[in-house]
Amino acid sequence: MLGWIFAIAFVGSIAFWLHLSLTSLSDLDPMGFQRAGSFALAVTILFFGLYSFLAEEVTKELTGLNEKAKKFGGLSGVRKEAISRQDTDALERLDELQSMLGRSKTVEKTIRRLKVIDLLLGFFGTVQWGYGDLMVCWLDGTNGACS
């Protein structure tokens, strides 16, 4: 659940940054365009902190799940033993464990992808914050001399 809230907040922040940037560009507002860049950088810093927290939680979960599996000689060993004893309860717990392990790995991959997007957002936000006023003046045709 936390992952979905995180993803929605991240996508919403990017959408808001794009809205601020495009509105400032259409109004030829150099200061507004620069401020949109500072917003993007603030979002980048905030989400990098959240990634660290989430990555730590996922790592703890994966470590715990792997230790549980090793206690039983690996997941395939547990499955063979449960099938030989016809232990349906153990098979259900094993399926649940494999499902949790799969979800954790998916979350880990998603976090890695979001970090790349966040790095790009940070890069463009930094350039926009630093040179946004000059970009808008250039688009305006005043070559950096706009008021």
Residue, then its C-alpha position, 0 to 999 in steps of 0.5 A: m500500500l505504501g508503494w502505491i501511495f509513493a508512486i502516485a505522489f511521485v507521478g503527481s509531483i512530476a505532473f505538477w512540475l511539468h504543469l508549472s514549467l509549461t505554464s511559465l513557458s507559455d506565459l514567457d515568465p522567466m522567474g516562474f520557469q526557474r522556480a519550477g526547476s527549484f521545485a523539481l530539485a526539491v522533489t528529487i531530494l525528497f524522493f531520494g530520501l524516501y527511496s533509501f527508506l524503502a530500499e532498506e525495508v525491502t532489503k530487510e524483507l528479502t533477507g528474512l524471506n531468504e533466511k526462512a527458505k534456507k532453513f528448509g533447504g531452499l524452496s525446492g527442497v521444502r516443496k518436495e518434502a511437503i509433496s512427499r508428506q502430502d502436507t497441504d498447509a505447508l504447500e500453501r505457506l510455501d506458495e505464500l512465501q514465493s509470492m512475497l519473495g516475487r513481490s519484494k523483487t518487483v518492488e526492488k526493480t521498481i525502486r531502481r527504475l524510479k531512481v533513474i527517473d529521479l536522477l533525470l528529474g534532478f538533472f533537468g530541474t538543476v539546469q532549469w533552476g540555474y538557466g531557466d530565466l535565460m532559456v525563456c528570454w532566448l525563447d522570447g527572442t530577447n537573447g537573455a535581456c528580458s526583464 
